[in-house]
Amino acid sequence: MAEIKPKSKPDSIDPELWSRLQAEAKSPFRGLRQFVYVSCALSGAIGGVVFFFKLLAGKNLEATIPNLALQIGVVAIMVWLLKIDRAKI
């Protein structure tokens, strides 16, 4: 597929606005994706803290350990996805 070359900047548009529009065209919904990654990572971290304290209390260990591992995995995946998304600037 051929790469589309950006048109030259119109004279009537602010240069800062033009650069933001070009960045959004290259990576649409980037801010929304990063918000979702951070939100899910925070949710996983909160869940991880809850399950960690359940583990310390010794309550229902056969269910708590896998749930804690899942929460840690969610946080790790979200951090990894956020790093990938930020590296594509």
N, C-alpha and C positions, 0 to 999 in steps of 0.2 A: 504494500500500500504506500502510495506516495505521501511524503510529508507536506503538509500545508504550510506555506510560508506566511507569516503574519504580514498584514498590510502595514504600510507606513502610518505613523501616528498622525491623526488629523490635527490641524492647527488649532481648532476650536476646543480641544479637550485639555484638561489639566494633566501635566506629565505624571504626577503622582497617581491620579486616577487611572491613567492609561497603563501604568506598570501594575497596579492592582488587578485591573481587568485582564491583562495578559497572564498574570500568575494564576488567576481563577480559571482561565480558559485552559491552561496547561494541566491544572490539577483541580478539577471540580469537586466540590463538597469536602475539601480537605479539612476545614475547620469543624464541620459536623463529624467527620470520621474521628478526628482527634478528641472531640468531646465524648464520643461514644467509648473510645478506648480508655480515656481517663475515668469516666463514670463506671465502667465495668471493672477496672482495676481497683477503684476505691470500694466498690461493692464487694469484690473478692477479698480485699484486705479486711474489711469489717467482718465478713463471714469467717475469715481465717482467725481473727482474734477471738471470736465467739467460740469456734471449735477448739482453739488452743486452750482456752480456759475450761471448756468441758473436758478436754483431755487431761488437764492438770487435776480436775476434780475427780476424774476416774469414772465418769458417768457414761454408760453405754459405749464402751470402747470399740466394739465391733462395727458400729455405725459412725463413730466420731472420727476414727483414723482415716477412713476413705474420704469422708467429707472434708476433712482438713487438707488432705492431699489434693482434692479437686479444687479447693479455694486457692491453694498455692499455685496450682497449674493455671488457673484463670488469670491470676495476677501476672505470672510469668509470660503467658501468651499476650496479654494486653500490653505489657511493657515492651515486648519484642515487636509487636505490630506498630506501636507508637514510634519506636526507634527506626523502623523501616520507613514509615511515613515521613518522618522528619528528615531522613537522609536523602529523600527524593526532591529536595528543594531545587 
